[in-house]
Amino acid sequence: MQDTTNTSGAYAIYRGLSQAELDARYDQRTAVPNADDYAARWHKLSVSLQTAHPCQTHAYGPSFAERLDLYPGQGDGVHLHVHGGAWKALSKDKAAFAVAGLGSVAGQVAIAGFGLAPQTRLPAMVEQIRRAFLWLRAYAGAPVAVSGHSSGAHLAACLIDRRWWAAEGLGPQDFSAVLLASGPYDLEPVRLSARNGYLGLSSDEAERLSPILHLPDRLPAMAVLWGEGELAEFRRQSESMAEAVRARRPDARTAMLAGRNHFDVYDDFGDPGSRVIEHLRAVATAATTD
C-alpha cells in the first residue's frame, strides 16, 4: 500500500488512485451502464443454441458445480471455455452462446461450470478449472484449446502456470491454442478494490493467483485481446500481459479491438466472423506449425 496522496488530496492506495477511483476502475458499470442488457441477450442466445445443439454434461470433479457441457462444433479438436462474471455471476448455461463462434474453430466446445464467489473462494475456483482442463485433456487424448473472458480470462490464464505445469507434468504441447480476452492478470489491485469484499483475498493469495507472475518460459500459441473501450485498469492489465507473453513468445497475437467495450468483446465470442474468432483461428493455425 502506497503512503501517498493523489492530485485531489485523497489517500492513494494503488498507482496514485484513491480507493474510490480504484473501485470505479474495476466496476464495469462505470463504463457500460447497460451491462445487464448484454447478460440478458447472452442468456437468450444461449437458450436458443442449447435447443438447436444439445450438449453432453460431464462431471470433472466431486462437487455439483464441477460439471462441463460439451457441445458439437464444426472445426477440429477440443476447446475449453471459461466464462466471466467477476468470479460471482454468469454460468455455463448462460455462456453457451459462445459455442456459435468457438465451435466454428473447434470440433467440440466444453463450457466449464465452477463454483462462484462468495460461496466458493478463488483458490478453489482455480483448482476447479485446472481439474476441468485435466479431465478434458484426458478425454481428448490430444492438446486442448483454451479461452476465457474477463474473470474467466484470469482463470484460464491460471492454466498457464509454471508451478502447476511442473506438478502435473504439463507443458505447452498440451495446449493447442490459448486466447485470453479482457482479463485481470495481476490480482493485487483487485485485492485492494471493492471486489475484495466478496473475494476475501489475502496478499499472499493475490500473489499466488496472479498468472502474470508465474508464466512459464515457453508458451503455447497464444492471443491476448482487449477492447478499446475497456476501463483504464483493464487496458493496463491486458497491455502488461501482452508484453509478458510476447517476451516469451514473440509470435503471440496481441491486439486492442477498436470500437469494442468490455461486453462487446464477449459478444464477439459468439460470432464466427468476429475479430476475436479470427484471432483464435489464426492462433490455432499457428499452433499446428509448432
TORKOL-4160 file (C-alpha; in steps of 0.2 Angstrom, whole numbers, padded with zeros to 4 digits, m for minus):
290
<pt num="1" X="0000" Y="0000" Z="0000"/>
<pt num="2" X="0007" Y="0017" Z="m0005"/>
<pt num="3" X="0008" Y="0030" Z="0008"/>
<pt num="4" X="0004" Y="0045" Z="m0004"/>
<pt num="5" X="m0010" Y="0056" Z="m0009"/>
<pt num="6" X="m0016" Y="0059" Z="m0026"/>
<pt num="7" X="m0019" Y="0076" Z="m0035"/>
<pt num="8" X="m0036" Y="0078" Z="m0027"/>
<pt num="9" X="m0028" Y="0075" Z="m0010"/>
<pt num="10" X="m0037" Y="0059" Z="m0007"/>
<pt num="11" X="m0026" Y="0044" Z="0000"/>
<pt num="12" X="m0019" Y="0035" Z="m0014"/>
<pt num="13" X="m0018" Y="0016" Z="m0012"/>
<pt num="14" X="m0013" Y="0010" Z="m0029"/>
<pt num="15" X="m0004" Y="0018" Z="m0043"/>
<pt num="16" X="m0009" Y="0035" Z="m0037"/>
<pt num="17" X="m0028" Y="0030" Z="m0037"/>
<pt num="18" X="m0039" Y="0034" Z="m0022"/>
<pt num="19" X="m0050" Y="0020" Z="m0015"/>
<pt num="20" X="m0065" Y="0027" Z="m0024"/>
<pt num="21" X="m0055" Y="0029" Z="m0041"/>
<pt num="22" X="m0048" Y="0011" Z="m0039"/>
<pt num="23" X="m0066" Y="0004" Z="m0036"/>
<pt num="24" X="m0073" Y="0013" Z="m0051"/>
<pt num="25" X="m0059" Y="0006" Z="m0062"/>
<pt num="26" X="m0064" Y="m0012" Z="m0058"/>
<pt num="27" X="m0083" Y="m0009" Z="m0059"/>
<pt num="28" X="m0088" Y="m0012" Z="m0077"/>
<pt num="29" X="m0104" Y="m0002" Z="m0075"/>
<pt num="30" X="m0095" Y="0014" Z="m0073"/>
<pt num="31" X="m0090" Y="0012" Z="m0092"/>
<pt num="32" X="m0105" Y="0002" Z="m0098"/>
<pt num="33" X="m0121" Y="0006" Z="m0088"/>
<pt num="34" X="m0132" Y="m0006" Z="m0098"/>
<pt num="35" X="m0122" Y="m0021" Z="m0094"/>
<pt num="36" X="m0137" Y="m0031" Z="m0088"/>
<pt num="37" X="m0144" Y="m0029" Z="m0106"/>
<pt num="38" X="m0129" Y="m0039" Z="m0113"/>
<pt num="39" X="m0131" Y="m0053" Z="m0100"/>
<pt num="40" X="m0150" Y="m0054" Z="m0104"/>
<pt num="41" X="m0145" Y="m0056" Z="m0123"/>
<pt num="42" X="m0132" Y="m0069" Z="m0119"/>
<pt num="43" X="m0145" Y="m0079" Z="m0109"/>
<pt num="44" X="m0157" Y="m0079" Z="m0123"/>
<pt num="45" X="m0145" Y="m0083" Z="m0136"/>
<pt num="46" X="m0138" Y="m0097" Z="m0125"/>
<pt num="47" X="m0156" Y="m0105" Z="m0123"/>
<pt num="48" X="m0158" Y="m0105" Z="m0142"/>
<pt num="49" X="m0141" Y="m0113" Z="m0145"/>
<pt num="50" X="m0144" Y="m0126" Z="m0132"/>
<pt num="51" X="m0161" Y="m0130" Z="m0140"/>
<pt num="52" X="m0153" Y="m0132" Z="m0158"/>
<pt num="53" X="m0137" Y="m0141" Z="m0152"/>
<pt num="54" X="m0140" Y="m0151" Z="m0136"/>
<pt num="55" X="m0124" Y="m0154" Z="m0126"/>
<pt num="56" X="m0117" Y="m0169" Z="m0116"/>
<pt num="57" X="m0114" Y="m0164" Z="m0097"/>
<pt num="58" X="m0099" Y="m0172" Z="m0089"/>
<pt num="59" X="m0093" Y="m0172" Z="m0071"/>
<pt num="60" X="m0075" Y="m0167" Z="m0070"/>
<pt num="61" X="m0074" Y="m0166" Z="m0051"/>
<pt num="62" X="m0083" Y="m0171" Z="m0035"/>
<pt num="63" X="m0094" Y="m0156" Z="m0031"/>
<pt num="64" X="m0110" Y="m0152" Z="m0040"/>
<pt num="65" X="m0103" Y="m0136" Z="m0048"/>
<pt num="66" X="m0089" Y="m0146" Z="m0056"/>
<pt num="67" X="m0098" Y="m0150" Z="m0072"/>
<pt num="68" X="m0094" Y="m0146" Z="m0090"/>
<pt num="69" X="m0106" Y="m0145" Z="m0105"/>
<pt num="70" X="m0098" Y="m0152" Z="m0121"/>
<pt num="71" X="m0106" Y="m0146" Z="m0137"/>
<pt num="72" X="m0103" Y="m0152" Z="m0155"/>
<pt num="73" X="m0093" Y="m0140" Z="m0166"/>
<pt num="74" X="m0088" Y="m0138" Z="m0185"/>
<pt num="75" X="m0069" Y="m0137" Z="m0184"/>
<pt num="76" X="m0055" Y="m0148" Z="m0177"/>
<pt num="77" X="m0050" Y="m0153" Z="m0159"/>
<pt num="78" X="m0057" Y="m0149" Z="m0142"/>
<pt num="79" X="m0059" Y="m0131" Z="m0134"/>
<pt num="80" X="m0062" Y="m0127" Z="m0116"/>
<pt num="81" X="m0070" Y="m0110" Z="m0112"/>
<pt num="82" X="m0071" Y="m0101" Z="m0096"/>
<pt num="83" X="m0085" Y="m0088" Z="m0093"/>
<pt num="84" X="m0083" Y="m0072" Z="m0085"/>
<pt num="85" X="m0094" Y="m0063" Z="m0072"/>
<pt num="86" X="m0082" Y="m0055" Z="m0060"/>
<pt num="87" X="m0080" Y="m0073" Z="m0052"/>
<pt num="88" X="m0098" Y="m0071" Z="m0045"/>
<pt num="89" X="m0110" Y="m0072" Z="m0059"/>
<pt num="90" X="m0115" Y="m0080" Z="m0076"/>
<pt num="91" X="m0114" Y="m0099" Z="m0078"/>
<pt num="92" X="m0110" Y="m0112" Z="m0090"/>
<pt num="93" X="m0128" Y="m0112" Z="m0096"/>
<pt num="94" X="m0128" Y="m0093" Z="m0099"/>
<pt num="95" X="m0112" Y="m0094" Z="m0108"/>
<pt num="96" X="m0117" Y="m0107" Z="m0121"/>
<pt num="97" X="m0119" Y="m0093" Z="m0134"/>
<pt num="98" X="m0100" Y="m0093" Z="m0136"/>
<pt num="99" X="m0101" Y="m0110" Z="m0144"/>
<pt num="100" X="m0108" Y="m0102" Z="m0160"/>
<pt num="101" X="m0091" Y="m0094" Z="m0163"/>
<pt num="102" X="m0079" Y="m0105" Z="m0154"/>
<pt num="103" X="m0087" Y="m0120" Z="m0162"/>
<pt num="104" X="m0083" Y="m0113" Z="m0180"/>
<pt num="105" X="m0064" Y="m0117" Z="m0175"/>
<pt num="106" X="m0066" Y="m0132" Z="m0163"/>
<pt num="107" X="m0074" Y="m0149" Z="m0166"/>
<pt num="108" X="m0081" Y="m0149" Z="m0148"/>
<pt num="109" X="m0083" Y="m0135" Z="m0136"/>
<pt num="110" X="m0083" Y="m0138" Z="m0117"/>
<pt num="111" X="m0091" Y="m0124" Z="m0107"/>
<pt num="112" X="m0085" Y="m0126" Z="m0089"/>
<pt num="113" X="m0095" Y="m0124" Z="m0074"/>
<pt num="114" X="m0087" Y="m0120" Z="m0057"/>
<pt num="115" X="m0091" Y="m0113" Z="m0040"/>
<pt num="116" X="m0094" Y="m0094" Z="m0039"/>
<pt num="117" X="m0090" Y="m0081" Z="m0025"/>
<pt num="118" X="m0093" Y="m0079" Z="m0011"/>
<pt num="119" X="m0098" Y="m0097" Z="m0008"/>
<pt num="120" X="m0083" Y="m0103" Z="m0017"/>
<pt num="121" X="m0066" Y="m0095" Z="m0014"/>
<pt num="122" X="m0055" Y="m0090" Z="m0028"/>
<pt num="123" X="m0041" Y="m0103" Z="m0024"/>
<pt num="124" X="m0054" Y="m0116" Z="m0025"/>
<pt num="125" X="m0061" Y="m0109" Z="m0042"/>
<pt num="126" X="m0043" Y="m0110" Z="m0049"/>
<pt num="127" X="m0041" Y="m0128" Z="m0044"/>
<pt num="128" X="m0058" Y="m0132" Z="m0051"/>
<pt num="129" X="m0054" Y="m0125" Z="m0068"/>
<pt num="130" X="m0037" Y="m0135" Z="m0068"/>
<pt num="131" X="m0047" Y="m0151" Z="m0064"/>
<pt num="132" X="m0058" Y="m0147" Z="m0079"/>
<pt num="133" X="m0043" Y="m0145" Z="m0090"/>
<pt num="134" X="m0035" Y="m0161" Z="m0085"/>
<pt num="135" X="m0051" Y="m0170" Z="m0087"/>
<pt num="136" X="m0054" Y="m0163" Z="m0105"/>
<pt num="137" X="m0035" Y="m0166" Z="m0109"/>
<pt num="138" X="m0038" Y="m0185" Z="m0105"/>
<pt num="139" X="m0055" Y="m0185" Z="m0114"/>
<pt num="140" X="m0047" Y="m0178" Z="m0129"/>
<pt num="141" X="m0031" Y="m0188" Z="m0129"/>
<pt num="142" X="m0024" Y="m0173" Z="m0138"/>
<pt num="143" X="m0019" Y="m0155" Z="m0135"/>
<pt num="144" X="m0034" Y="m0144" Z="m0129"/>
<pt num="145" X="m0038" Y="m0126" Z="m0134"/>
<pt num="146" X="m0042" Y="m0114" Z="m0120"/>
<pt num="147" X="m0051" Y="m0097" Z="m0119"/>
<pt num="148" X="m0058" Y="m0085" Z="m0106"/>
<pt num="149" X="m0066" Y="m0068" Z="m0105"/>
<pt num="150" X="m0064" Y="m0056" Z="m0090"/>
<pt num="151" X="m0063" Y="m0065" Z="m0074"/>
<pt num="152" X="m0064" Y="m0081" Z="m0085"/>
<pt num="153" X="m0048" Y="m0075" Z="m0094"/>
<pt num="154" X="m0040" Y="m0074" Z="m0077"/>
<pt num="155" X="m0045" Y="m0092" Z="m0073"/>
<pt num="156" X="m0040" Y="m0098" Z="m0090"/>
<pt num="157" X="m0023" Y="m0089" Z="m0088"/>
<pt num="158" X="m0020" Y="m0099" Z="m0072"/>
<pt num="159" X="m0018" Y="m0114" Z="m0083"/>
<pt num="160" X="m0003" Y="m0106" Z="m0090"/>
<pt num="161" X="0007" Y="m0108" Z="m0073"/>
<pt num="162" X="0025" Y="m0115" Z="m0072"/>
<pt num="163" X="0022" Y="m0121" Z="m0055"/>
<pt num="164" X="0006" Y="m0131" Z="m0059"/>
<pt num="165" X="0014" Y="m0137" Z="m0075"/>
<pt num="166" X="0029" Y="m0144" Z="m0065"/>
<pt num="167" X="0017" Y="m0153" Z="m0053"/>
<pt num="168" X="0007" Y="m0161" Z="m0066"/>
<pt num="169" X="0020" Y="m0164" Z="m0080"/>
<pt num="170" X="0012" Y="m0152" Z="m0092"/>
<pt num="171" X="0019" Y="m0141" Z="m0105"/>
<pt num="172" X="0015" Y="m0130" Z="m0120"/>
<pt num="173" X="0012" Y="m0146" Z="m0130"/>
<pt num="174" X="m0004" Y="m0149" Z="m0120"/>
<pt num="175" X="m0012" Y="m0133" Z="m0127"/>
<pt num="176" X="m0017" Y="m0131" Z="m0145"/>
<pt num="177" X="m0021" Y="m0113" Z="m0143"/>
<pt num="178" X="m0024" Y="m0100" Z="m0129"/>
<pt num="179" X="m0035" Y="m0085" Z="m0131"/>
<pt num="180" X="m0037" Y="m0073" Z="m0116"/>
<pt num="181" X="m0048" Y="m0058" Z="m0118"/>
<pt num="182" X="m0051" Y="m0043" Z="m0106"/>
<pt num="183" X="m0045" Y="m0051" Z="m0091"/>
<pt num="184" X="m0036" Y="m0045" Z="m0074"/>
<pt num="185" X="m0020" Y="m0055" Z="m0073"/>
<pt num="186" X="m0012" Y="m0046" Z="m0058"/>
<pt num="187" X="m0024" Y="m0048" Z="m0043"/>
<pt num="188" X="m0015" Y="m0035" Z="m0031"/>
<pt num="189" X="m0026" Y="m0020" Z="m0037"/>
<pt num="190" X="m0041" Y="m0032" Z="m0037"/>
<pt num="191" X="m0037" Y="m0036" Z="m0019"/>
<pt num="192" X="m0036" Y="m0018" Z="m0014"/>
<pt num="193" X="m0053" Y="m0014" Z="m0023"/>
<pt num="194" X="m0071" Y="m0016" Z="m0018"/>
<pt num="195" X="m0071" Y="m0033" Z="m0026"/>
<pt num="196" X="m0062" Y="m0040" Z="m0012"/>
<pt num="197" X="m0077" Y="m0038" Z="m0001"/>
<pt num="198" X="m0083" Y="m0054" Z="m0009"/>
<pt num="199" X="m0067" Y="m0062" Z="m0014"/>
<pt num="200" X="m0058" Y="m0060" Z="0003"/>
<pt num="201" X="m0041" Y="m0062" Z="m0005"/>
<pt num="202" X="m0025" Y="m0061" Z="0006"/>
<pt num="203" X="m0010" Y="m0053" Z="m0001"/>
<pt num="204" X="m0001" Y="m0070" Z="m0002"/>
<pt num="205" X="m0016" Y="m0077" Z="m0011"/>
<pt num="206" X="m0016" Y="m0062" Z="m0023"/>
<pt num="207" X="0002" Y="m0065" Z="m0027"/>
<pt num="208" X="0000" Y="m0084" Z="m0029"/>
<pt num="209" X="m0015" Y="m0082" Z="m0040"/>
<pt num="210" X="m0009" Y="m0069" Z="m0052"/>
<pt num="211" X="m0004" Y="m0078" Z="m0068"/>
<pt num="212" X="0006" Y="m0064" Z="m0075"/>
<pt num="213" X="0019" Y="m0068" Z="m0061"/>
<pt num="214" X="0020" Y="m0086" Z="m0064"/>
<pt num="215" X="0021" Y="m0088" Z="m0083"/>
<pt num="216" X="0032" Y="m0102" Z="m0090"/>
<pt num="217" X="0047" Y="m0098" Z="m0101"/>
<pt num="218" X="0039" Y="m0107" Z="m0115"/>
<pt num="219" X="0021" Y="m0104" Z="m0120"/>
<pt num="220" X="0009" Y="m0112" Z="m0132"/>
<pt num="221" X="0002" Y="m0102" Z="m0147"/>
<pt num="222" X="m0007" Y="m0088" Z="m0138"/>
<pt num="223" X="m0018" Y="m0072" Z="m0141"/>
<pt num="224" X="m0021" Y="m0058" Z="m0128"/>
<pt num="225" X="m0035" Y="m0046" Z="m0133"/>
<pt num="226" X="m0044" Y="m0032" Z="m0126"/>
<pt num="227" X="m0057" Y="m0019" Z="m0131"/>
<pt num="228" X="m0053" Y="0000" Z="m0135"/>
<pt num="229" X="m0067" Y="0004" Z="m0123"/>
<pt num="230" X="m0061" Y="m0006" Z="m0108"/>
<pt num="231" X="m0059" Y="0003" Z="m0091"/>
<pt num="232" X="m0041" Y="0010" Z="m0089"/>
<pt num="233" X="m0036" Y="m0003" Z="m0077"/>
<pt num="234" X="m0042" Y="m0017" Z="m0088"/>
<pt num="235" X="m0032" Y="m0010" Z="m0103"/>
<pt num="236" X="m0017" Y="m0008" Z="m0092"/>
<pt num="237" X="m0018" Y="m0026" Z="m0086"/>
<pt num="238" X="m0021" Y="m0033" Z="m0104"/>
<pt num="239" X="m0006" Y="m0022" Z="m0111"/>
<pt num="240" X="0005" Y="m0029" Z="m0097"/>
<pt num="241" X="0000" Y="m0047" Z="m0100"/>
<pt num="242" X="0003" Y="m0045" Z="m0119"/>
<pt num="243" X="0020" Y="m0038" Z="m0116"/>
<pt num="244" X="0024" Y="m0053" Z="m0104"/>
<pt num="245" X="0018" Y="m0065" Z="m0116"/>
<pt num="246" X="0027" Y="m0058" Z="m0131"/>
<pt num="247" X="0043" Y="m0058" Z="m0121"/>
<pt num="248" X="0042" Y="m0077" Z="m0121"/>
<pt num="249" X="0033" Y="m0080" Z="m0137"/>
<pt num="250" X="0036" Y="m0066" Z="m0150"/>
<pt num="251" X="0024" Y="m0073" Z="m0162"/>
<pt num="252" X="0009" Y="m0071" Z="m0150"/>
<pt num="253" X="m0005" Y="m0061" Z="m0156"/>
<pt num="254" X="m0009" Y="m0046" Z="m0145"/>
<pt num="255" X="m0022" Y="m0033" Z="m0150"/>
<pt num="256" X="m0034" Y="m0019" Z="m0144"/>
<pt num="257" X="m0051" Y="m0021" Z="m0153"/>
<pt num="258" X="m0056" Y="m0004" Z="m0159"/>
<pt num="259" X="m0074" Y="0001" Z="m0155"/>
<pt num="260" X="m0077" Y="m0013" Z="m0143"/>
<pt num="261" X="m0081" Y="m0011" Z="m0125"/>
<pt num="262" X="m0078" Y="m0025" Z="m0112"/>
<pt num="263" X="m0095" Y="m0033" Z="m0115"/>
<pt num="264" X="m0094" Y="m0031" Z="m0134"/>
<pt num="265" X="m0078" Y="m0042" Z="m0133"/>
<pt num="266" X="m0088" Y="m0056" Z="m0126"/>
<pt num="267" X="m0102" Y="m0054" Z="m0139"/>
<pt num="268" X="m0088" Y="m0057" Z="m0151"/>
<pt num="269" X="m0085" Y="m0075" Z="m0144"/>
<pt num="270" X="m0102" Y="m0080" Z="m0151"/>
<pt num="271" X="m0099" Y="m0073" Z="m0169"/>
<pt num="272" X="m0089" Y="m0084" Z="m0181"/>
<pt num="273" X="m0085" Y="m0069" Z="m0191"/>
<pt num="274" X="m0079" Y="m0058" Z="m0177"/>
<pt num="275" X="m0061" Y="m0052" Z="m0174"/>
<pt num="276" X="m0060" Y="m0062" Z="m0158"/>
<pt num="277" X="m0064" Y="m0078" Z="m0168"/>
<pt num="278" X="m0052" Y="m0073" Z="m0182"/>
<pt num="279" X="m0038" Y="m0071" Z="m0169"/>
<pt num="280" X="m0042" Y="m0088" Z="m0162"/>
<pt num="281" X="m0042" Y="m0096" Z="m0179"/>
<pt num="282" X="m0025" Y="m0088" Z="m0183"/>
<pt num="283" X="m0018" Y="m0094" Z="m0166"/>
<pt num="284" X="m0025" Y="m0112" Z="m0169"/>
<pt num="285" X="m0017" Y="m0112" Z="m0186"/>
<pt num="286" X="0000" Y="m0106" Z="m0179"/>
<pt num="287" X="m0001" Y="m0120" Z="m0166"/>
<pt num="288" X="m0001" Y="m0133" Z="m0180"/>
<pt num="289" X="0016" Y="m0127" Z="m0186"/>
<pt num="290" X="0025" Y="m0128" Z="m0169"/>
